[in-house]
Amino acid sequence: MGDLLWTNLSALTRRGRRRRYNAARALRAISKSVETCALPLDALARRAGIGRHETAGIGLDLTRNRVLCANGAEVPFDLLSIDTGPEPALAGLPGAAEYALAVRPIERFIAAWPPLLERMLAQRGGFDLVVVGAGAGGVELAFAAQHRCAVAGARHVRISLVGSAELPLHGAPTGIRRRIARMLEARGMGWLGSRQATGVAPRELEFAEGAALPFDACLIVTGAAAPRWPSASGLATDADGFIRVGRTLQSLSHPNVFAAGDVAAYHDERPKSGVYAVRAGPVLASNLRAACDGKPLRPWTPQRRALYLISTSGRHAFATWGGWSFGGRWVWRWKDRIDRRFVRQFAA
């Protein structure tokens, strides 16, 4: 009996050491991954001779041309370019801010993920992780979370993806949506389609119909919402609060204010996607320089179709272009090259 007890205690100790080692290794990997995809803003600003204020813009004084900052500072401007991105769309999910973790803003999510991973590793038995939102971001996050948990040794984590449509990746070709649903099942992940989430309570997700879904942790990837301060400051906005701009990316109400990316409502309406933010960048930069010099501005019409590359982890990815879709390891390598090249061009 004593030998058996000692053997069991030794095994538990080894498992504990192994769990701590896996956690430390996983956290080092996360830190390295973040550094790989982060842009060195301090060094880029110094190299360009640009002043950088590390604070949040919370409003505009458009009479005195001032940006109002969270730290109490006021930054004067002659021309202003806004590309702050959206906020998480949590208005229809009461309790989400208190009991779930939103992916936006990404800085907050990056800071919160390592402690969450430690919780997963420390909790014995099962751990239920629920991802709410089955668009491209939610699909990628679900697959990425499973891969990271497997690498860290947290194979007891059960991941469920929740979406309001019958199949994941609403708006994509039907074929790829079915393939992703089959891949979720093949990898032991839950898919809860046609489920409209209505609120988040402590440790459970509530739906318009049916029983609540219990969870140990909940991640929210439910789309983009506009920040309140652009409309409150007096800028022209659309019905959802996004800054209305013309084809030159100038505000329709204040021509000395420009906007691009997800915070903008373009003259030619397009989905909220980083693809259009990237494509608007060169035209925005050109028009800001032209406005400084009093020269004519270039119009920009965003492309009607955009290429979407969606990673499903395991060095596999899908691509969609209009009604076309295809997938495989070669798509992942293609996506990896594109992403690395984009980050590399901004290396200081």
C-alpha positions in Angstrom: 0.0 0.0 0.0 2.8 2.4 0.9 4.7 1.6 -2.4 1.5 2.2 -4.4 0.8 5.5 -2.6 4.4 6.6 -3.3 4.1 5.6 -6.9 0.9 7.6 -7.3 2.3 10.6 -5.5 5.4 10.5 -7.7 3.3 10.3 -10.8 1.2 13.3 -9.7 4.4 15.2 -9.0 5.8 14.4 -12.4 2.5 15.4 -14.0 2.5 18.6 -12.0 6.1 19.4 -13.1 5.2 18.5 -16.7 2.1 20.7 -16.6 4.2 23.7 -15.3 6.8 23.0 -17.9 4.2 22.9 -20.7 2.7 26.1 -19.4 6.0 27.9 -19.3 6.9 26.6 -22.8 3.4 27.7 -24.1 3.8 31.2 -22.6 7.3 31.6 -24.2 5.8 30.6 -27.5 3.0 33.1 -27.2 5.5 35.9 -26.4 7.6 34.9 -29.4 4.5 34.8 -31.7 3.4 38.2 -30.6 6.8 39.7 -31.3 6.8 38.1 -34.7 3.6 39.8 -35.8 3.9 43.1 -33.9 5.1 46.3 -35.6 7.8 48.4 -33.8 5.9 51.7 -33.7 8.5 53.5 -31.5 11.3 52.7 -33.9 9.2 53.5 -36.9 8.1 56.9 -35.5 11.7 57.8 -34.5 13.0 56.9 -38.0 10.3 59.0 -39.6 10.6 61.9 -37.2 7.1 61.5 -36.0 5.8 62.4 -32.5 4.0 59.5 -30.8 1.5 59.9 -28.0 0.8 56.6 -26.2 -2.8 57.2 -25.2 -6.3 56.8 -26.5 -8.3 59.4 -28.4 -11.7 59.8 -26.7 -13.1 62.8 -28.6 -12.6 65.7 -30.9 -13.0 69.5 -30.6 -13.7 70.3 -34.2 -14.0 74.0 -33.5 -10.5 74.3 -32.2 -9.1 71.4 -34.1 -8.0 69.3 -31.1 -7.9 65.6 -30.4 -9.0 64.9 -26.8 -7.0 62.2 -25.2 -7.7 59.8 -22.3 -4.6 61.1 -20.4 -6.0 64.6 -20.4 -3.8 65.9 -23.2 -5.1 67.8 -26.2 -3.3 67.3 -29.5 -3.8 70.1 -32.1 -4.1 69.4 -35.8 -4.5 71.0 -39.2 -5.3 67.7 -40.8 -6.5 64.6 -39.0 -6.4 61.0 -40.2 -8.5 58.5 -38.2 -7.9 54.7 -38.5 -8.7 53.5 -35.0 -10.6 50.4 -36.0 -13.9 49.3 -34.5 -15.0 48.3 -31.0 -16.5 44.8 -30.1 -20.1 44.5 -31.0 -21.4 43.7 -27.5 -24.6 45.8 -27.4 -26.8 42.7 -28.1 -25.0 40.6 -25.5 -25.7 41.9 -22.0 -23.1 40.5 -19.6 -20.5 39.9 -22.2 -18.2 42.7 -20.9 -18.3 41.2 -17.4 -18.3 37.4 -18.0 -16.6 36.9 -21.4 -13.4 38.0 -23.2 -13.8 40.0 -26.4 -11.1 39.7 -29.1 -11.3 43.4 -29.7 -9.3 45.4 -28.8 -6.6 42.8 -29.7 -4.1 44.3 -27.2 -6.4 43.4 -24.3 -7.0 39.9 -25.7 -3.3 39.3 -26.1 -2.7 40.3 -22.5 -5.6 38.1 -21.2 -4.8 34.9 -23.2 -1.7 33.7 -21.2 -3.6 33.8 -17.8 -6.5 32.0 -19.5 -4.1 29.3 -20.8 -2.7 28.9 -17.4 -6.2 28.4 -16.0 -6.8 25.7 -18.7 -3.6 23.9 -17.8 -4.3 24.1 -14.0 -7.9 22.9 -14.1 -8.1 19.1 -13.8 -10.7 17.2 -15.8 -12.5 19.0 -18.6 -12.4 22.7 -19.5 -15.2 24.1 -21.7 -14.1 27.0 -24.0 -16.9 28.6 -26.0 -16.2 30.9 -29.0 -19.2 33.1 -29.9 -19.2 34.3 -33.5 -18.7 32.1 -36.5 -17.3 34.6 -39.1 -13.8 34.4 -40.3 -12.4 35.7 -37.0 -14.3 33.2 -34.9 -13.5 30.2 -37.1 -9.7 31.1 -37.1 -9.8 31.7 -33.3 -11.5 28.4 -32.6 -8.9 26.4 -34.6 -6.0 28.4 -33.3 -7.1 27.9 -29.7 -7.4 24.2 -30.1 -3.9 24.1 -31.7 -2.4 26.2 -28.9 -4.0 24.0 -26.2 -2.7 20.8 -27.9 0.8 22.2 -28.1 0.7 23.3 -24.4 -0.6 19.9 -23.3 -4.1 21.0 -22.5 -5.9 18.3 -24.5 -8.7 18.2 -22.0 -10.0 21.5 -23.3 -13.3 21.2 -25.2 -13.9 23.9 -27.7 -17.4 24.9 -29.1 -18.0 27.4 -31.8 -21.4 29.2 -31.7 -23.0 31.0 -34.7 -26.4 32.3 -35.6 -26.4 30.8 -39.1 -26.8 27.1 -40.0 -23.2 26.8 -41.1 -20.0 28.7 -40.0 -18.5 31.4 -42.1 -21.7 33.2 -43.2 -21.3 34.9 -46.6 -18.7 32.4 -47.9 -19.4 29.8 -50.6 -21.6 27.0 -49.3 -19.0 24.4 -50.2 -16.3 25.8 -47.9 -18.8 26.4 -45.1 -19.7 22.7 -45.2 -16.0 21.7 -45.3 -15.3 23.8 -42.2 -18.3 22.3 -40.4 -16.9 18.8 -41.2 -13.4 19.8 -40.1 -14.7 21.1 -36.7 -16.4 17.7 -36.2 -13.3 15.8 -37.3 -11.2 17.6 -34.8 -13.5 17.0 -31.9 -14.8 20.5 -31.7 -18.5 21.4 -31.2 -20.5 23.4 -33.7 -23.7 25.0 -32.5 -25.4 26.6 -35.5 -28.7 28.5 -35.8 -28.2 29.6 -32.2 -28.8 33.3 -31.4 -26.9 34.3 -28.3 -28.8 36.8 -26.2 -26.7 37.2 -23.1 -23.7 36.0 -21.1 -24.3 35.0 -17.4 -21.6 33.8 -15.0 -20.3 30.5 -16.6 -23.1 30.1 -19.1 -24.2 31.5 -22.5 -27.9 32.3 -23.0 -29.9 31.8 -26.2 -33.2 33.1 -27.6 -34.4 29.5 -27.7 -33.2 26.4 -25.9 -31.1 25.7 -22.8 -28.1 27.8 -21.8 -24.6 26.5 -22.7 -22.3 26.2 -19.7 -18.7 27.2 -20.1 -15.5 27.7 -18.1 -14.4 30.5 -20.4 -16.1 32.4 -23.3 -14.5 34.3 -26.1 -16.5 36.9 -28.2 -15.9 37.4 -31.9 -19.2 39.0 -33.0 -18.3 41.7 -35.4 -17.5 45.4 -35.4 -19.3 48.3 -33.7 -18.5 52.0 -34.0 -16.9 53.9 -31.2 -19.2 56.6 -29.8 -16.9 59.6 -29.9 -16.9 60.3 -33.7 -20.6 61.0 -33.8 -20.5 62.7 -30.4 -17.8 65.0 -31.7 -20.0 66.1 -34.6 -18.5 64.1 -37.5 -21.0 62.9 -40.1 -21.6 59.2 -39.4 -23.8 56.5 -40.9 -26.7 54.9 -39.0 -24.3 52.6 -37.1 -21.9 55.4 -36.1 -19.1 54.9 -38.6 -17.4 58.0 -40.1 -18.9 58.7 -43.5 -16.2 59.5 -46.1 -16.2 60.3 -49.8 -14.0 58.7 -52.4 -11.0 60.8 -51.4 -11.4 59.4 -47.8 -12.3 62.9 -46.5 -15.1 63.2 -43.9 -18.3 64.4 -45.6 -18.8 67.0 -42.9 -15.2 68.1 -42.1 -12.8 68.0 -45.2 -9.7 68.4 -43.0 -10.5 65.0 -41.3 -9.8 61.8 -43.2 -10.8 58.2 -42.1 -10.0 54.7 -43.4 -10.3 51.1 -42.2 -13.1 49.7 -40.2 -14.0 53.0 -38.5 -14.9 54.4 -41.9 -18.2 54.1 -43.8 -16.9 54.3 -47.4 -18.8 56.0 -50.3 -18.9 52.5 -51.9 -20.2 50.3 -49.1 -18.0 47.3 -48.3 -17.8 44.7 -45.5 -15.7 45.5 -42.4 -12.4 43.8 -43.4 -8.7 44.5 -43.0 -8.3 43.9 -46.7 -10.0 47.3 -47.5 -8.0 49.0 -44.7 -4.7 47.9 -46.3 -5.8 48.8 -49.8 -6.9 52.3 -48.7 -3.5 52.9 -47.0 -1.5 54.1 -50.1 -4.4 56.4 -51.3 -4.8 57.8 -47.8 -1.1 58.6 -47.5 -1.0 60.2 -51.0 -4.1 62.3 -50.2 -2.7 63.5 -46.9 0.5 64.7 -48.6 -1.5 66.3 -51.4 -3.8 68.1 -48.8 -0.7 69.4 -47.1 0.6 70.8 -50.4 -2.7 72.1 -51.6 -2.8 69.7 -54.5 -5.7 67.7 -56.0 -6.7 64.5 -54.2 -7.1 61.0 -55.7 -10.4 59.2 -55.6 -10.5 55.6 -54.5 -13.0 52.9 -55.2 -12.5 49.7 -53.2 -12.4 46.5 -55.1 -15.7 44.6 -55.3 -14.2 41.3 -54.4 -11.6 40.5 -51.8 -9.4 37.5 -51.2 -9.9 36.0 -47.8 -7.4 33.5 -46.4 -8.6 31.6 -43.4 -6.2 29.5 -41.3 -7.5 26.3 -39.7 -4.2 25.5 -37.9 -2.1 22.5 -38.6 -0.5 24.4 -41.5 -3.8 24.3 -43.4 -5.9 27.2 -44.7 -8.8 27.9 -46.9 -9.1 30.7 -49.5 -12.3 32.4 -50.9 -12.6 34.7 -53.9 -16.1 35.6 -54.8 -17.9 32.3 -55.4 -14.6 30.3 -55.5 -13.1 28.5 -52.7 -10.1 26.1 -52.2 -7.9 24.9 -49.4 -4.8 22.9 -48.4 -1.3 23.2 -47.1 -0.3 25.3 -50.1 -2.9 27.9 -49.2 -1.5 28.1 -45.7 2.1 28.6 -47.1 0.7 31.3 -49.4 -1.0 33.0 -46.5 2.1 32.7 -44.3 4.2 34.4 -47.0 1.7 37.2 -47.5 1.5 37.9 -43.7 5.2 37.7 -43.1 5.9 40.0 -46.1 3.4 42.5 -44.8 5.0 42.7 -41.4 8.5 42.6 -42.8 8.0 45.8 -44.9 7.4 47.7 -41.6 10.4 46.4 -39.8 12.5 49.1 -38.3 
